[in-house]
Amino acid sequence: MMKFIFFIFMIFPICLINNMFWMVQNMLFMLTFLFIIFNNYSNYFMNLSYFLGCDLLSYSLILLSLWISSLMLMASETVFKNNNYKNLFLFNVLMLLILLVLAFGNDNLFLFYLFFEGSLIPTLFLILGWGYQPERLQAGLYLLFYTLLVSLPMMIGLFYLYNEIGSMNFYLMNNYMFDLDILYISMILAFLVKMPMFLVHLWLPKAHVEAPISGSMILAGIMLKLGGYGLMRVYSFLQLSGMKYNFLWISISLVGGILISLVCLRQTDMKSLIAYSSVAHMGIVLGGLMTMNFWGMCGSLSLMIAHGLCSSGLFCLANISYERLGSRSLLINKGMLNFMPSMALWWFLLSSANMAAPPTLNLLGEISLLNSIISWSWISMLLLSLLSFFSAAYSLYLYAYTQHGNIYSGVYSFMNGKIREYLLLLLHWFPLNLLIMKSEISFLWL
């Protein structure tokens, strides 16, 4: 593991040299492919060093982090073109990447917490420094305070655990079972906000709408997964409390998912719609995870990876339209089929992935989660059917409104996509459909 982290550290000097923007991106792609080749991970921790280690769960999420970070630079051409502090931007992205790799790739709960909170700072800088509207200050503060407020109880919970067990290693903590309600709440709340669960999701749409494209990609692709990853790790010693109280979170997530899907159908801002759809998807992931059975755990991992690629791709599409038209409003971004005909295919493919059409990885994740939640309680069938229906409804709404209808009269130039943009979308969509062929990765980690 250490060699990959050193590799990222060695890219830092390059990002401070002028005209090295694409070089850094190439290096990140190279690192990603090296990481794929080193895939010798089993469901035990491998490649152990002092505090680093990797099992299949960590491996898949680190790989996702590397991949999305490489694509972030590919999507952020405007930063390079307008010379908008591009060296600082690269530095920020690399800093974020290294914190994420350290968060996913260690075997110590306290260090996970440390890097989990640390990754907040570069994200905040991305939103404050490269965001679009003046409201980005408010969005940044929302993000910071929502996450920090619930992180303090977690830190106290960690100190209690260390005092009891004498170690913070995931593997050693698996041998213990705690049945303390306050500990359960304090450990789990930080992850529920990060997921984000309905009722504590208000920071997400704000942060997404104000963030630059790279900020949206990393938020949708990786940051929401930190919460799910943390829950998977802490449930190993919180099973007893989980069996008592999880019904509460599952109910909130499923009902919240339906309400958020209805909110999606009312959005006029493309980015806002995609951000709210993330909350709905994460609701079902949270529901499956909380059932604490095999299908639920594995399905939530598959859907997290699938959602990371799919949501990130949709944000890229919204940004491509935004760069042409200067607006994200659906009232202006209509009839795009006339304006950018070749893009319509990508809109179609990624919207259909968003509603879990075959053969995407989303389908595998959703089927597993449906199995898991219905086996937990058949009454949830009603909620799940509504959730699936509305998820298809808002994906279709997004596609139909942007692609069809009369073209907005203010659009006067014809500009199809650049090759860079098509490549960017292909690199989101291709792994999304290829990974279902190798689905055992997400099912062997338990």
N, C-alpha and C positions, 0 to 999 in steps of 0.2 A: 504493500500500500504506500509505503513511504516514497517509493520511486516516482509514483504519479504525482504526489504532492510536491516533490522537488521539481518535477517537470513544470508544474504550474508556477512555482516560485521563479524558475528560470525564464519564464515568459515576461515577468514583471519589468525587467530592464528594457525589453524590446518595445513594450507599449509606451515608453517615454521617448522613444526615438520618433522623429517626424516621418510621415509617409510609410508607416509600418502597420497601418490599420488592417489590411488584408492578410499581412504576414501573421499577425496574431491569430486571426481567424483560421488560417491554414494550420497553424500550430495546434490550435484547439481541436480541429478535426483529426489531426494526426494522433493526438493524445486519445481521443475517443476511440479511434480504430485500434490503437495499441491496447486500450482497456478491454475492447471486445475480444482481442486475440488471447488475452490473459484470463479468459473465462474458465478458471478451473475451480469454481466455487461450489461447495456442497452446501447442505443445509446446516453444517456446523461452521463455526467461525474458522476462517482460513487466513493465510498471510498475516499472522499475528506479529505485531511488534509491541513496543511498550504499552501503547493504549489503542493502537489501530488494529482493526480486524474487519473481516468482511464475510457475511453469509449471503445467501441468495437474495434476501430482502434488501440488504444494503447494496449489494452489487447492482440490482436492477435500478435502484433509485439514484445511485451515483452515475450510472451510465446515462440515465435520463437527464441528470443535471449537466453532464458534459455535453450532451447532444443539444439540449436547449440553449446552453450558453454559446455554443458555436453558431447556432441559428440566430441567436439574438444579434450577434455582430453582423450577420448577413442581412438581417432585416433593417439594421440601423444605418443605412447608407446616408441618410440625410444629415446625421451627426458628422459623418466624414466629409460630405459635400459642402455643408455650410461652415465647416471647421468650428463646430460648436463644442469647444473644449474636448476635442476627440481623444487626446492622450489621457486626460482625467477620466473620461468615460470608459476607456479600455481598462484603466487601473481599477476603477470601481467594479466593473463586470468581473475582472479576475479576482478581486478581493471577495466578491460575493460567491464566486465559484469555489474558491478555496475554503471558505467557511462552510459551504454546503457539503463539500466532499468530506470535510472533517466531521461535520455533524452526522452524516450518514455512515461514515466509515470508522466509527470508533466503538469500543465495546464497554464504554463506561457511561453510566446514566448522567452523572454530573457534567461530564465533558459534553455530552450530547446537549444538555440544557444550556451550557455556556455558548456553544456554537449556534444553537437554535436561536438564542437571543441575539448573538452577534450578527447573524445574517440579516437582522432587521435594519441595521445601520446603513449598509450599502444600498439596501432597497429604498430606505428613506431618502438617501442622497440622490438616487436615480429619479425618484418622484419629484423632489424639491428642485433638483438641478436641471433636469431635462424634460420636465412635464410641460403641458401646454398652457392651461389657463391659470390665472392667479389663485383660483380655489385649491390649487395643488398644496398650498400651505396647510389648509384645513384638512385635506385628505391625508397628508403626511402625519399630522397630529393625531387624527383618528386612528390611523394604523399603529402609531407608537403607543398611544395610551390604552387602547383596547388590549394590546398584547402585553404591555408592561404591567397593567393593573392586575391581571390574573397570573402573572409570572411570579410575583412575590410569594403567594401561598405555596406555589410549587417548590420554590427554593427551600422554604422552611420544611416542607414535606421531605425533600431530599436529605436535609440535615438530620431529620428524625430517622429516616431509613438507614443512613450511614451509622448513626449512633446505635441502632438496633442490630444491624447485620455486620458492620465493620468492613463492608466492601461495597463498591458501586458497580461491580462487573455484572453485566446482564446475565451471564451464565450462572454466576453464584447466587444472584437474586432469585433465579427461577426456583430455587429449593425452598423458598419461604412463601407463606401465605399470610396475608394481612387481612383482618376483618375490621378495619377502623373506618368509620364513616367520614371523619374529617380528613384523614389521610387520602381516602378515595377521591373526595371532592377536590382537595388541593392539587393532587397529582394530575387529575383529568381535565380540570377546567382550562388550563393553558392550551391544551391540545384541541379542546372543543372550539375555542375562539379562533385558533389558527386554521381549523378545518375549512370553513367556519360553519358552525352549527346555526340553524335558524334561531333567531332572537339575539345572537351575538355576531350577526353577519354584516352589520351596517358599515363596518370599515371597508369591506371588500369592494362593493360597487364604486364607492367614492375613489378608493385608491386606483382601481382599474381605469376609471374614466379619465382621471387626471394624469396617470402615468404615461411616459413615452412608450412606444411599441415594445422596446426591450424590457421595460418595467412590467408591462402587462404580461409579456411572455413568461418572464421568470416567476411572476406572482401566480399565474394560472398553472404554469408547468411544474414548478417545484415547491413554492412556499406553502401551497395548500396541502402538499404531500407530507410536509414535516409533521403536521398534526396527526395524520393517519399513521405515520411511521412511529411517532411517539406513543400513540395509543396501543399499537401492536406490541411495543416493547414493555409498557408498564402493565398490561393486562396479565402478563405471566404471573405476577405476584398479587394482583388485585382481583383474582377470579371470584373470591367469596363475596366481596362487596358488589362486584359486577353482577352476580346472579340475583342480588336483591334489587338493585336500582336501575339496571340497564333498560328496563322496559320504559322508563321515563324518557331517556334520551332517544330511544328508537321511535317512540310516539311523536316526540317533538320534531325529529328529523323527517319522518314520513309526512306528517301534516304540513310541516314547514315547506317541504319540497313541493307539495301541491300548490300551496299559497304563492310560493316564489314563481312557480311555472305560470300561474295566472298573472303575476306581476310582469313576467317576461312578455306576455301577449299585449301589454299596454305600453311597452317602451317605444320611444321614437329614436333613441340614440343607439346605433349599432353596437358600440362597445359596451354600453350599459346592458343591453339585452344579453350579450355573450357572458358578461360578468355575472348577471343574475342566474343564467343557466348553469354556471359553475357551482353556484350555491345549491341548486336543485340536484345536480349530479353528486356533489359531496354529501348531500343529505342521505342519498341511498347508500353511498359507501359507508357512511357512519352507521346507518341502520344495520347493514350486513356485518360490520366489524363488531358491533355491540352484541350480536347474537352469540358471539364467541364460539361458533362452531367452525369446522374445517372449511366448508364451502364459503362461509362468510368471510373468513380471514383471507382465503386465496382469491376470492372474487373481488374483494376490496383492493387487493394489490393490483390485480389486472385492470380494474376500472381506473385506479389512480394513474397507472402508466398510460392507459388509453386516453384518459381525460387530459393528461399533461400534453400529449401530442396534438389531440384534436382541438382543444380549446386554444392552444398556442397558435395553431394554424388558422383558426377563425379570426383571432386578433390580427394576424398578419394580413388576412384578406381585408378586414375592416380598415387597416392602416393603408393598404394599397389604394383603396378608394379615397381615403381621407387625403392622401398625398396629391391625388389628381384634382379633387373637387374642393378641398379645404373645409369640408364639413363631414360630420359623422351622422347627420340626421337622415332618417329613412325618407323624409319628404323630399330631400335633395338627391339622395343616392338611390333613385329609382330608374327603371329602364336601363340598367347597366348592361343588359344583353345587347343593346344597340351600341353602347359606348365602348365596352371591352368584351367582345364576344368570347374570346378564348378563356377569360377569367371565369365565365359562367360555369364551365365544367368543374373548376376547382371549388367554386361556391357550392355546387351540387354535391361533389364528393365529400367535402368536409361537413356540410349540413347534414348529409345522410349519416355520416359517422357520428355526428352529435346526437342523432336519435337512435343510435345503436342498430344500424342496418348491417346485415352480413355483407362482406366477410370481415368486418373490422373487429379489433380487439375489444371495443366497447360492448359488442354483443356477448362475447364470452363472459366479460365481467358482469354484465347485467343479468345474464341467465343464472350465473352462480349466486348472485346476490338475491335474485328472486327465489331461488331454491332455498337459500339460507333463511330468509325472512319468513317465507311461508311455512317452512318446517318449524320455525319458532312459534308462529301463531297464524292460523289460517284466516283470522279476521283481517289481518294486514293485506290480504289479497285485494280487497276493495281499494285501499289506499294506493297499493302498488299499480293496480290497473289504471287508476286515474293519473298517477305520476307518469307512467309510460305513455299514456295517450297525450297528455299535455306536453310532454317532452317532444313528441313528434310534431305537435301543433306549433310550438314556438319555433322549432327548426324550419318547418315549412313556411311559417310566417316570415322569418328572416330571409329565406331564399326567395320566396315569391315577391316580397316587397322590394328587395334590392334589384332583382333581375328583370322583373316584368313591369308593365305599365308604360305610360308616356315618359319620355326622357325629359328631365328638368330643363327648362328653356335657357337657364344660365350656363349650361354646359355647351361650349362651342367648339372645343378642339377635340380631335380624335387621337387618343393615345392608348395603344394597347400595352400589355405588360412588358416588362423587361425580362431578359433571360434570367437575371439574378432572382427575380420574383418567382418565376415559374420553378426554378430550382429549389428555392426556399419552400414552396408549397409541396413540391414533390418529396422533399426530405422530411416534411411532417407526415405526409399521407402514406408514403411507402412503408416505413416501419410499422405504422398503425395497422396495415393490412397484412404485413409479412409476419408479425409477431404471433398471429393466431395459429400459424403453422407450427410454432414452437411454444405452444401454450404451457407445456409442462414446467417451464421456468417459473411461472407464477404459482404453480400448484405444488412444487416440491419443497418450498422453503420452510414449511412448518416442521 
